[in-house]
């Protein structure tokens, strides 16, 4: 594979992170999820804990990108007057662009599909699943409390949607925003990996 960058957005419990990690391993390219937090914290000087729940926050100020027309990749010193949440978003966006410029990779979450929307080497994927399988994975893989598990999944996805829609003005999970949308309950984790891998390899030809 050449320089195809794969972004993965996912419903909670759908196995999107596992799919991304396996995909990166099989393609022998870097994998970025929590790793982006480490880079962003180091480059910004901000505590990495501030980035941990980035997809559950939204600023109550203005719509950042539309109001400022800020160009991602600009100096951090120009955004110090913004709210903390907006600064975190911009720092992470800069890091996403940075790793994308370094070559092929897999990036999970963090509005990467939007941040890299002008890159012609990007393959955007959305992973969803049936509630039964998502509940099982949430309990066993993510150790979510079984009590009211379905409601917890809905709340987490709602926070992700709010964050995504606030910073992108796009609808989270809508098919038009992605190149591929896969049901992990139908294809399985490994099946999704194989489908994405085949498309990614063909895209890079």
Backbone as CSV, one residue per row, in Angstrom:
resi,resn,N_x,N_y,N_z,CA_x,CA_y,CA_z,C_x,C_y,C_z
1,UNK,0.845,-1.192,0.000,0.000,0.000,0.000,0.877,1.237,0.000
2,UNK,0.470,2.258,-0.745,1.265,3.468,-0.833,0.975,4.379,0.354
3,UNK,0.308,5.520,0.135,0.136,6.485,1.210,-1.327,6.635,1.642
4,UNK,-2.120,5.599,1.456,-3.519,5.692,1.859,-3.634,5.818,3.370
5,UNK,-4.380,6.819,3.801,-4.644,7.039,5.221,-6.071,6.575,5.487
6,UNK,-6.250,5.720,6.444,-7.573,5.177,6.748,-8.073,5.777,8.055
7,UNK,-9.216,6.440,8.006,-9.824,6.953,9.228,-11.012,6.060,9.578
8,UNK,-11.157,5.781,10.860,-12.257,4.924,11.309,-13.079,5.640,12.368
9,UNK,-14.331,5.889,12.037,-15.307,6.385,13.009,-16.142,5.177,13.415
10,UNK,-16.669,5.184,14.643,-17.336,3.960,15.069,-18.361,4.209,16.164
11,UNK,-19.393,3.366,16.158,-20.335,3.341,17.269,-19.647,2.654,18.447
12,UNK,-20.018,3.053,19.643,-19.424,2.426,20.822,-19.828,0.951,20.878
13,UNK,-18.825,0.099,21.076,-19.092,-1.337,21.169,-19.091,-2.059,19.837
14,UNK,-18.859,-1.328,18.756,-18.891,-1.958,17.426,-17.575,-2.645,17.063
15,UNK,-16.541,-2.406,17.855,-15.244,-3.016,17.571,-14.383,-2.210,16.622
16,UNK,-14.713,-0.948,16.422,-13.974,-0.111,15.495,-12.499,0.012,15.821
17,UNK,-12.186,0.147,17.106,-10.772,0.277,17.485,-10.018,-1.021,17.199
18,UNK,-10.622,-2.148,17.519,-9.981,-3.441,17.265,-9.764,-3.645,15.771
19,UNK,-10.752,-3.264,14.990,-10.631,-3.366,13.534,-9.472,-2.496,13.046
20,UNK,-9.408,-1.266,13.531,-8.341,-0.365,13.128,-6.965,-0.891,13.487
21,UNK,-6.836,-1.439,14.684,-5.543,-1.942,15.145,-5.099,-3.152,14.316
22,UNK,-6.025,-4.073,14.068,-5.688,-5.244,13.257,-5.347,-4.838,11.829
23,UNK,-6.079,-3.886,11.322,-5.851,-3.405,9.966,-4.445,-2.813,9.830
24,UNK,-4.070,-1.987,10.797,-2.749,-1.366,10.771,-1.646,-2.419,10.848
25,UNK,-1.863,-3.431,11.684,-0.867,-4.495,11.827,-0.689,-5.256,10.517
26,UNK,-1.823,-5.567,9.865,-1.749,-6.339,8.621,-1.176,-5.528,7.467
27,UNK,-1.418,-4.228,7.475,-0.891,-3.360,6.425,0.507,-2.852,6.762
28,UNK,0.939,-3.133,8.001,2.260,-2.701,8.471,2.415,-1.187,8.396
29,UNK,1.399,-0.484,8.932,1.433,0.981,8.979,1.163,1.427,10.411
30,UNK,1.506,2.657,10.776,1.255,3.149,12.135,-0.241,3.194,12.465
31,UNK,-0.542,2.971,13.738,-1.917,3.022,14.241,-2.009,4.141,15.273
32,UNK,-3.021,5.006,15.110,-3.172,6.133,16.020,-4.568,6.163,16.628
33,UNK,-4.580,6.118,17.947,-5.824,6.313,18.706,-5.410,7.093,19.939
34,UNK,-5.138,6.414,21.027,-4.627,7.081,22.220,-3.247,7.691,21.968
35,UNK,-2.549,7.132,20.973,-1.223,7.631,20.648,-1.254,9.114,20.251
36,UNK,-2.359,9.530,19.648,-2.495,10.939,19.266,-2.503,11.843,20.494
37,UNK,-3.064,11.331,21.584,-3.126,12.104,22.823,-1.718,12.385,23.336
38,UNK,-0.876,11.361,23.292,0.502,11.515,23.766,1.237,12.578,22.948
39,UNK,1.069,12.515,21.636,1.750,13.476,20.761,1.214,14.881,20.983
40,UNK,-0.125,14.996,21.041,-0.752,16.316,21.213,-0.347,16.947,22.539
41,UNK,-0.331,16.143,23.601,0.046,16.663,24.915,1.492,17.130,24.923
42,UNK,2.360,16.346,24.300,3.780,16.694,24.273,4.018,17.981,23.491
43,UNK,3.356,18.123,22.342,3.609,19.283,21.490,2.940,20.556,22.006
44,UNK,1.841,20.396,22.738,1.112,21.572,23.209,1.502,21.995,24.612
45,UNK,2.070,21.038,25.379,2.394,21.336,26.766,1.191,21.208,27.686
46,UNK,0.049,20.747,27.141,-1.162,20.568,27.938,-1.174,19.169,28.543
47,UNK,-1.800,19.029,29.692,-1.895,17.734,30.367,-2.666,16.759,29.489
48,UNK,-2.128,15.554,29.308,-2.775,14.596,28.404,-4.162,14.176,28.889
49,UNK,-4.418,14.302,30.189,-5.736,13.944,30.696,-6.824,14.849,30.121
50,UNK,-6.446,16.051,29.711,-7.421,16.967,29.121,-7.938,16.454,27.786
51,UNK,-7.125,15.605,27.121,-7.516,15.096,25.807,-8.304,13.790,25.899
52,UNK,-8.311,13.160,27.069,-8.839,11.811,27.194,-10.267,11.648,26.707
53,UNK,-11.152,12.576,27.093,-12.559,12.455,26.720,-12.943,13.515,25.702
54,UNK,-12.058,13.734,24.747,-12.272,14.834,23.815,-13.554,14.693,23.028
55,UNK,-14.002,13.466,22.769,-15.195,13.327,21.934,-16.485,13.389,22.743
56,UNK,-16.385,13.787,24.022,-17.602,13.969,24.809,-17.805,15.420,25.178
57,UNK,-16.912,16.301,24.678,-17.007,17.712,25.016,-17.417,18.548,23.815
58,UNK,-18.102,19.644,24.098,-18.278,20.693,23.097,-18.212,22.019,23.813
59,UNK,-17.645,22.989,23.158,-17.602,24.330,23.731,-18.965,24.977,23.587
60,UNK,-19.325,25.871,24.500,-20.588,26.583,24.400,-20.393,27.949,23.764
61,UNK,-19.216,28.126,23.187,-18.950,29.396,22.522,-19.516,29.404,21.116
62,UNK,-18.677,29.717,20.151,-19.121,29.818,18.774,-18.650,28.621,17.980
63,UNK,-19.199,28.485,16.786,-18.741,27.391,15.928,-17.360,27.757,15.402
64,UNK,-16.386,27.057,15.924,-14.991,27.433,15.773,-14.519,27.593,14.326
65,UNK,-14.648,26.542,13.565,-14.064,26.584,12.229,-14.768,27.584,11.323
66,UNK,-16.088,27.641,11.393,-16.819,28.558,10.548,-16.586,30.003,10.941
67,UNK,-16.524,30.281,12.234,-16.395,31.654,12.712,-15.003,32.219,12.474
68,UNK,-13.984,31.376,12.641,-12.627,31.885,12.543,-11.985,31.667,11.181
69,UNK,-12.475,30.629,10.489,-11.807,30.283,9.242,-10.372,29.893,9.521
70,UNK,-10.133,29.302,10.700,-8.763,28.976,11.115,-8.158,27.911,10.204
71,UNK,-6.951,28.115,9.813,-6.263,27.165,8.963,-5.502,26.175,9.829
72,UNK,-5.902,24.910,9.774,-5.221,23.898,10.563,-3.764,23.832,10.141
73,UNK,-2.910,23.727,11.128,-1.487,23.700,10.851,-0.824,25.018,11.181
74,UNK,-1.609,26.014,11.608,-1.044,27.304,11.981,-0.388,27.218,13.349
75,UNK,0.343,28.227,13.749,1.038,28.215,15.038,0.081,28.176,16.216
76,UNK,0.424,27.424,17.239,-0.435,27.292,18.412,-0.624,28.617,19.131
77,UNK,0.333,29.514,18.990,0.249,30.788,19.700,-0.945,31.618,19.256
78,UNK,-1.502,31.303,18.079,-2.613,32.092,17.567,-3.948,31.646,18.137
79,UNK,-3.973,30.561,18.914,-5.250,30.060,19.395,-5.375,30.124,20.915
80,UNK,-4.462,30.830,21.564,-4.473,30.858,23.017,-5.693,31.561,23.585
81,UNK,-6.358,32.406,22.779,-7.527,33.120,23.281,-8.798,32.284,23.208
82,UNK,-8.722,31.085,22.629,-9.901,30.246,22.480,-10.194,29.485,23.766
83,UNK,-11.396,28.897,23.826,-11.741,28.072,24.976,-10.830,26.848,25.010
84,UNK,-10.735,26.218,26.167,-9.878,25.040,26.307,-10.301,23.943,25.344
85,UNK,-11.596,23.676,25.235,-12.077,22.615,24.360,-11.709,22.877,22.905
86,UNK,-11.820,24.136,22.489,-11.478,24.477,21.114,-9.979,24.350,20.879
87,UNK,-9.199,24.715,21.854,-7.748,24.571,21.741,-7.371,23.103,21.625
88,UNK,-8.020,22.245,22.426,-7.734,20.814,22.368,-8.056,20.261,20.995
89,UNK,-9.182,20.691,20.442,-9.577,20.215,19.116,-8.549,20.626,18.059
90,UNK,-8.113,21.867,18.106,-7.162,22.347,17.120,-5.795,21.677,17.256
91,UNK,-5.362,21.469,18.495,-4.076,20.800,18.701,-4.130,19.390,18.122
92,UNK,-5.214,18.660,18.430,-5.344,17.308,17.910,-5.429,17.305,16.394
93,UNK,-6.110,18.300,15.822,-6.237,18.386,14.373,-4.873,18.591,13.720
94,UNK,-4.050,19.414,14.352,-2.701,19.635,13.838,-1.886,18.349,13.879
95,UNK,-2.043,17.590,14.934,-1.310,16.334,15.058,-1.790,15.339,14.004
96,UNK,-3.093,15.292,13.757,-3.647,14.398,12.736,-3.067,14.742,11.361
97,UNK,-3.013,16.020,11.047,-2.421,16.428,9.765,-0.936,16.062,9.711
98,UNK,-0.281,16.220,10.828,1.150,15.919,10.893,1.424,14.452,10.593
99,UNK,0.689,13.546,11.250,0.936,12.112,11.038,0.486,11.689,9.643
100,UNK,-0.557,12.350,9.118,-1.023,12.030,7.766,0.031,12.381,6.727
101,UNK,0.749,13.463,6.960,1.784,13.893,6.017,2.983,12.955,6.040
102,UNK,3.104,12.199,7.117,4.244,11.286,7.238,4.046,10.004,6.435
103,UNK,2.788,9.728,6.025,2.554,8.541,5.205,1.336,7.753,5.624
104,UNK,1.193,6.568,5.051,0.041,5.710,5.306,-0.093,5.406,6.794
105,UNK,-1.324,5.374,7.269,-1.580,5.074,8.678,-3.064,4.817,8.870
106,UNK,-3.424,4.379,10.061,-4.820,4.190,10.447,-5.092,5.079,11.649
107,UNK,-6.146,5.902,11.564,-6.491,6.829,12.638,-7.916,6.556,13.083
108,UNK,-8.093,6.356,14.384,-9.422,6.081,14.925,-9.991,7.322,15.601
109,UNK,-11.212,7.707,15.190,-11.944,8.786,15.842,-11.358,10.169,15.641
110,UNK,-11.719,11.077,16.568,-11.185,12.438,16.634,-11.427,13.276,15.381
111,UNK,-12.559,13.027,14.721,-12.960,13.819,13.542,-11.910,13.785,12.440
112,UNK,-11.100,12.732,12.406,-10.009,12.670,11.429,-10.519,12.724,9.998
113,UNK,-11.692,12.144,9.739,-12.229,12.182,8.376,-12.476,13.619,7.926
114,UNK,-12.907,14.466,8.866,-13.163,15.867,8.534,-11.858,16.653,8.435
115,UNK,-10.989,16.446,9.381,-9.712,17.171,9.399,-8.942,16.929,8.099
116,UNK,-9.045,15.707,7.566,-8.297,15.335,6.361,-9.171,15.342,5.113
117,UNK,-10.247,16.095,5.141,-11.226,16.066,4.040,-10.650,16.511,2.700
118,UNK,-9.585,17.300,2.718,-8.998,17.789,1.474,-7.870,16.903,0.954
119,UNK,-7.623,15.803,1.653,-6.575,14.872,1.226,-7.187,13.836,0.288
120,UNK,-6.591,13.630,-0.873,-7.159,12.660,-1.815,-6.671,11.234,-1.565
121,UNK,-5.839,11.060,-0.546,-5.315,9.721,-0.234,-6.006,9.111,0.982
122,UNK,-7.146,9.655,1.365,-7.833,9.200,2.577,-9.007,8.284,2.250
123,UNK,-9.135,7.216,3.025,-10.281,6.308,2.942,-11.016,6.401,4.270
124,UNK,-12.239,6.904,4.246,-13.011,7.112,5.470,-14.003,5.972,5.696
125,UNK,-13.941,5.393,6.888,-14.748,4.219,7.213,-15.599,4.481,8.450
126,UNK,-16.834,3.984,8.436,-17.687,4.041,9.623,-18.087,2.619,9.992
127,UNK,-17.874,2.261,11.254,-18.215,0.929,11.746,-19.417,1.027,12.682
128,UNK,-20.436,0.242,12.401,-21.597,0.177,13.284,-21.895,-1.291,13.571
129,UNK,-22.873,-1.548,14.410,-23.181,-2.930,14.751,-24.554,-3.067,15.355
130,UNK,-24.986,-4.298,15.506,-26.272,-4.571,16.135,-26.138,-4.427,17.652
131,UNK,-27.212,-4.023,18.302,-27.146,-3.742,19.728,-26.714,-4.953,20.550
132,UNK,-27.161,-6.124,20.199,-26.809,-7.325,20.971,-25.297,-7.495,21.054
133,UNK,-24.639,-7.448,19.898,-23.184,-7.619,19.875,-22.466,-6.442,20.531
134,UNK,-22.992,-5.248,20.364,-22.358,-4.073,20.973,-22.429,-4.155,22.499
135,UNK,-23.541,-4.646,23.014,-23.680,-4.790,24.468,-22.686,-5.815,24.998
136,UNK,-22.545,-6.920,24.294,-21.611,-7.962,24.728,-20.174,-7.451,24.720
137,UNK,-19.827,-6.718,23.680,-18.463,-6.200,23.580,-18.207,-5.116,24.629
138,UNK,-19.194,-4.284,24.865,-19.053,-3.216,25.861,-18.819,-3.793,27.246
139,UNK,-19.501,-4.886,27.539,-19.381,-5.520,28.859,-18.057,-6.257,29.004
140,UNK,-17.703,-7.042,27.993,-16.528,-7.914,28.106,-15.215,-7.248,27.700
141,UNK,-15.260,-6.358,26.719,-14.024,-5.728,26.251,-13.751,-4.388,26.913
142,UNK,-14.817,-3.648,27.218,-14.646,-2.310,27.781,-15.080,-2.222,29.242
143,UNK,-15.523,-3.344,29.776,-15.894,-3.444,31.196,-16.933,-2.400,31.603
144,UNK,-17.923,-2.195,30.756,-19.025,-1.293,31.073,-20.019,-2.037,31.955
145,UNK,-20.553,-1.357,32.949,-21.507,-1.956,33.873,-22.709,-2.510,33.110
146,UNK,-23.096,-3.746,33.426,-24.215,-4.385,32.738,-25.538,-3.672,32.997
147,UNK,-25.656,-3.010,34.124,-26.904,-2.335,34.449,-27.142,-1.176,33.492
148,UNK,-28.275,-1.195,32.837,-28.664,-0.133,31.903,-27.616,0.053,30.804
149,UNK,-27.048,-1.072,30.323,-25.973,-1.031,29.347,-26.400,-0.391,28.033
150,UNK,-27.615,-0.690,27.589,-28.071,-0.136,26.309,-28.169,1.383,26.368
151,UNK,-28.657,1.891,27.479,-28.751,3.338,27.638,-27.364,3.972,27.671
152,UNK,-26.418,3.286,28.297,-25.047,3.794,28.353,-24.442,3.893,26.962
153,UNK,-24.695,2.892,26.130,-24.179,2.908,24.759,-24.769,4.076,23.982
154,UNK,-26.074,4.273,24.130,-26.735,5.388,23.439,-26.151,6.731,23.889
155,UNK,-25.888,6.878,25.187,-25.350,8.137,25.696,-23.949,8.415,25.160
156,UNK,-23.111,7.387,25.108,-21.753,7.563,24.599,-21.792,7.951,23.122
157,UNK,-22.635,7.272,22.352,-22.759,7.611,20.933,-23.326,9.013,20.748
158,UNK,-24.230,9.419,21.623,-24.799,10.761,21.543,-23.718,11.807,21.782
159,UNK,-22.838,11.564,22.759,-21.748,12.500,23.020,-20.798,12.576,21.831
160,UNK,-20.513,11.428,21.239,-19.641,11.417,20.071,-20.273,12.196,18.913
161,UNK,-21.569,11.982,18.726,-22.277,12.674,17.653,-22.282,14.186,17.886
162,UNK,-22.543,14.598,19.125,-22.569,16.031,19.449,-21.217,16.677,19.188
163,UNK,-20.166,16.008,19.612,-18.810,16.523,19.415,-18.493,16.648,17.925
164,UNK,-18.759,15.583,17.189,-18.470,15.549,15.753,-19.255,16.630,15.015
165,UNK,-20.540,16.717,15.315,-21.399,17.658,14.600,-21.086,19.108,14.967
166,UNK,-20.649,19.329,16.194,-20.287,20.686,16.608,-19.090,21.201,15.835
167,UNK,-18.060,20.352,15.721,-16.826,20.807,15.091,-16.781,20.639,13.576
168,UNK,-17.702,19.886,13.004,-17.642,19.647,11.563,-18.853,20.151,10.787
169,UNK,-19.964,20.396,11.467,-21.223,20.737,10.793,-21.698,19.603,9.883
170,UNK,-21.252,18.403,10.185,-21.705,17.212,9.469,-22.468,16.312,10.439
171,UNK,-23.258,15.395,9.894,-23.977,14.438,10.721,-23.126,13.186,10.925
172,UNK,-22.855,12.905,12.174,-22.068,11.720,12.530,-22.809,10.460,12.089
173,UNK,-22.097,9.577,11.401,-22.679,8.307,10.988,-23.428,8.344,9.674
174,UNK,-23.627,9.519,9.098,-24.342,9.605,7.826,-23.466,9.071,6.700
175,UNK,-24.037,8.224,5.854,-23.271,7.504,4.835,-22.483,8.424,3.912
176,UNK,-23.033,9.570,3.576,-22.373,10.461,2.611,-21.026,10.989,3.099
177,UNK,-20.772,10.888,4.396,-19.511,11.387,4.945,-18.393,10.349,4.919
178,UNK,-18.705,9.144,4.480,-17.721,8.060,4.530,-17.669,7.330,3.193
179,UNK,-16.543,6.681,2.945,-16.401,5.883,1.730,-16.985,4.496,1.917
180,UNK,-16.889,3.980,3.136,-17.397,2.646,3.453,-18.115,2.687,4.800
181,UNK,-19.242,2.023,4.892,-19.928,1.830,6.175,-20.166,0.336,6.332
182,UNK,-19.635,-0.238,7.418,-19.700,-1.683,7.613,-20.368,-2.046,8.935
183,UNK,-21.177,-3.097,8.895,-21.806,-3.631,10.099,-20.929,-4.762,10.626
184,UNK,-20.265,-4.525,11.741,-19.351,-5.528,12.287,-20.089,-6.759,12.793
185,UNK,-21.380,-6.619,13.064,-22.172,-7.770,13.486,-22.428,-8.707,12.304
186,UNK,-22.469,-8.159,11.114,-22.691,-8.948,9.899,-21.395,-9.580,9.403
187,UNK,-20.335,-8.787,9.311,-19.084,-9.255,8.713,-18.069,-9.776,9.727
188,UNK,-18.250,-9.432,11.007,-17.271,-9.813,12.003,-16.064,-8.888,11.964
189,UNK,-15.266,-8.928,13.002,-14.082,-8.066,13.077,-13.113,-8.364,11.940
190,UNK,-12.770,-9.622,11.780,-11.806,-9.993,10.748,-12.355,-9.761,9.347
191,UNK,-13.652,-9.965,9.171,-14.261,-9.717,7.871,-14.182,-8.253,7.497
192,UNK,-14.435,-7.371,8.463,-14.336,-5.933,8.221,-12.906,-5.546,7.867
193,UNK,-11.952,-6.137,8.568,-10.539,-5.858,8.290,-10.205,-6.222,6.842
194,UNK,-10.653,-7.388,6.412,-10.343,-7.840,5.059,-10.976,-6.945,3.999
195,UNK,-12.212,-6.525,4.232,-12.903,-5.661,3.265,-12.186,-4.318,3.141
196,UNK,-11.885,-3.719,4.278,-11.221,-2.403,4.264,-9.837,-2.519,3.645
197,UNK,-9.134,-3.574,3.988,-7.779,-3.782,3.455,-7.811,-3.885,1.939
198,UNK,-8.757,-4.643,1.409,-8.849,-4.810,-0.041,-9.144,-3.483,-0.726
199,UNK,-10.062,-2.707,-0.171,-10.391,-1.420,-0.756,-9.194,-0.470,-0.665
200,UNK,-8.526,-0.463,0.480,-7.373,0.433,0.686,-6.251,0.124,-0.287
201,UNK,-5.960,-1.153,-0.484,-4.893,-1.551,-1.392,-5.243,-1.158,-2.817
202,UNK,-6.481,-1.392,-3.224,-6.901,-1.031,-4.574,-6.906,0.491,-4.769
203,UNK,-7.276,1.219,-3.719,-7.322,2.687,-3.796,-5.939,3.262,-4.022
204,UNK,-4.919,2.599,-3.506,-3.559,3.147,-3.569,-2.855,2.822,-4.876
205,UNK,-3.498,2.000,-5.719,-2.850,1.617,-6.981,-2.693,2.810,-7.911
